[in-house]
Amino acid sequence: MATHNNHLNGDAISNRHVSKKPKLAPTAAVAVITEADLQSEFSHHDPAVARINNGSFGCCPASVIASQRRWQLLNLRQPDHFYFNELKKGILHSRTIIKDLVNAEHVDEISIVDNATTAAAVVLQQTAWAFHEGRFHKGVDAVVMLHYAYGSVKKSVEAYVSRAGGDVIEVPLPFPLTSPNEIITEFRCALERAKSGGKTVRLAVIDHVTSMPSVVIPVKELVRICREESVDKVFVDAAHGIGCTSVDMQEIGADFYTSNLHKWFFCPPSIAFLYSRKNSSSCDLHHPVVSHEYGNGLAVESAWIGNRDYSAQLVVPDVLEFVNRFEGGIQGIKRRNHEKVVEMGQMLAAAWGTHLGSPPEMCASMAMVGLPACLGIKCDLDVARLRTHLRDEFGVEVPIYFRAPAAAISAGDVVTGYARISHQVYNKVEDYYKFRDAVDQLVNSGFTCAQLST
Amino acid sequence: MITLSNNPTLNPVPMPQDDDEDPRNGAVEANDHAHQSPLKKPRLTRPISEPDILQEFSHHQQGFARINNGSFGSCPRSVLSAQNTWHLRFLQQPDEFFFNSLRKGILESRAAVKALINADDVDDVSLVDNATTAAAIVLQQVGRQFADGSFRKNDAVIMFHCAFPAVKKSIGAYIGPAGGSVVEVRLPFPVRSDEEIIAEFKKGLERGKINGGRVRFAMIDHITSMPSVVLPVRELIRVCREEGVDQVFVDGAHSIGSVPVDVKEIDADFYVSNLYKWFFAPPAVAFLHCKNSKGLVDLHHPVVSQEYGKGLALESSWVGNRDYTPQLVVPSILEFVNRFEGGIKGIMKRNHDGVVKMGTMLAESWGTMLGSPPEMCASMIMVGLPSRLCVTSDDDAMSLRTHLRVYHRIEVPTYYQALRNEDRDPKDKDGFITGYVRISRQIYNTDEDYHRLKNAINQILEDGKICSMLPVE
């Protein structure tokens, strides 16, 4: 069980030593978590809902929530003491654990921010400044990003780069996909287009796992191509990275890498890390909310952006204890999530006569499953309404993606909707059967999305 | 919609004054309060009792004199409980919460704030984490105006020398590189009258025109942090308008819950106040009021998300997945303050009277004086420390603070001000006064807290110790 340190005495937290290397698997002294414990850890989840959307908002076990409350109460008890004596230490501890988990070289390379959206603002603000200060040139310098980049990140690129005069090149991605090569080819083409257009690519923004539609991008290869093609800097947006896919900073080789810990790493909302490879330009990164620590490096700036609740950033040690109660630790969890989501995805595709949106090796803990064409999904509004309908009428929570058919093909038999199913430790096969049965019922009753607009 | 009335300890059934206000005619829902004026006389037969107040703050460290509400604020258990309820609702089914509850909840909080501050339009009210974030938002757009030439290189911005350090750094980060120059107005301290401050400010405005430019932007504290004084913001803004200053930003970090805040009357372009300092919110939430926000096309939250371009209020309501619960509890806070005699007005008055009384008591005991007259303070007051303590640096002041915390279980911030003017500066019988404490008074404080401080300082003096000799471990 998680240690029940009495934080109200202020003893246990200050006595925690900073681990040199996190244990990545349960030791003999720690019993593997039982089914009953697991149920109990997620007993606050709505039991009436088949929650197959861990990808959007993540999850947090009860023992970590309890740890968060203890930190909050420690602060509220005597906030001045907390500020002077506990906060910095606690954040450094969390950062050190993350550094080891992602194989960064130095803890200075790891900053903690609210979420990947904030990390994107940090990195893109630096790019905007380069344009303002004349180091990057309007009409010449460009940023490359994937067409399926997350909506907020696209807006951030627009706000920070386009506004400053930078060009933005989008890499179109095919979907459904049959292999990572399709992505690599498109990426190379985009870089060549930039070159032949006389542009210099200053920054490439690459998702590790795209959000919608969700596929695992071959980031290692894309970073290598960027280096070959003299792209200045690469920023990997791995909102879904840690706890979902392999996250090794040396292997991936990006300049900047961000991942949310509240999606697949069991932290409460919200906490993300931003990795920034140590070199001369990394001292140029600033948190946009400027506070006392301005100029002391991003990690220190981010650790104090005015008075707030930093408790979500302080529970990382307790999360590590939690994941180490599972067979194989976080690696074991990832592997089992992947196997299960592929199995369930294939089960659903077989049941509905559809297909997966990408091969299993391009899925991590999420899979895109084609929905029966007869549901008549014709636009983004249809998927939003269908999602609400599934939630309200069937108790199934799953996001859906609209994929417009190629113009030449008649809409009749073509799959135009894909459900993004997630698998996390709290999921059961019943959740996916419930989804299967809900869709079967809709199909059998002759339901189409057109009915939802009335 | 969350109904706090399920918890009987939070909602004692009030006796209605008018039939149509009778809560028994319908469930007492949190959103009712969003549409009533929160300054209306609370309808209570049983105002909150002393034991209730003790219970509400029973999570504070016991046996500790916490006389620094000004730094980190405080949050009663009933509001924390409401916050927990919101938090668990999110964790229970976050998608449903996001699509059906979050936006509505934030809008209700914003509407409650709008009524509280007499704003015209709820679109003008945004909720952000804290005043530091609000400063980044406002200063970024000022920086852009310098960068794109709307404000010229020989134009200036003006602020007080004692502006909050984080905000000063923000000005340095966003305005300096964009080309504007910064005029700092020294706050006379100790201060005797509003006129002293207004005179210094006018001189500052003149200095801002030295390069042939204009003063484009003024940042004015409503209540300065250190040293803490209530500034005459209405008069200062009037002076700014007379001088043609384009934008005035009032940093009212301490104001809501300690001084009346009427944004129409104050008439700043931007007004921010933290709700977690004096208005019982949990860490952390602040409001930023922007006059005629619809005309402000270039005001953005620096964390760009899906709502970019839809106005600051909407942008701020979604800056990616985070814990928005501090922004959701404003209606619960109103329920809490309305359990007090006179509501928030009553609380403000009693805090003010109490802190002035205790400040005067301390000054008399130590043979020193107050840093400002009572009418220039709200719920905080600066009290001179005996010169025999020898506060000769910021380090000395910090040593004293740490020593008081560790050895006397007293939390009070300390301030060092070097000698400026031998003719003017305050003295006690032993020399010049260069150190001050900033005492706060909030509803959980008792007179005993301040007597402990009085005795601790007197003890240090009796022991013949000075700041640099004080143990801090």
Interface residues (C-beta under 8 A of the other chain):
Chain A: H44 H45 D46 V49 R51 N53 S56 F57 G58 C59 C60 I65 R69 L73 N75 L76 R77 Q78 P79 D80 H81 Y83 F84 D114 N115 A116 T117 T118 A120 A121 L124 Q125 H132 E133 G151 S152 K155 S156 E158 A159 Y160 N260 H262 P268 P269 S270 H286 P288 V289 V290 S291 H292 Y294 G295 I305 G306 N307 R308 D309 A312 T388 R391 E397 P399
Chain B: H59 H60 Q61 F64 R66 N68 S71 F72 G73 S74 C75 L80 N84 L88 F90 L91 Q92 Q93 P94 D95 E96 F98 F99 D129 N130 A131 T132 T133 A135 A136 L139 Q140 A147 P165 A166 K169 S170 G172 A173 Y174 P177 A178 N274 Y276 P282 P283 A284 H300 P302 V303 V304 S305 Q306 Y308 G309 V319 G320 N321 R322 D323 P326 T402 R405 E411
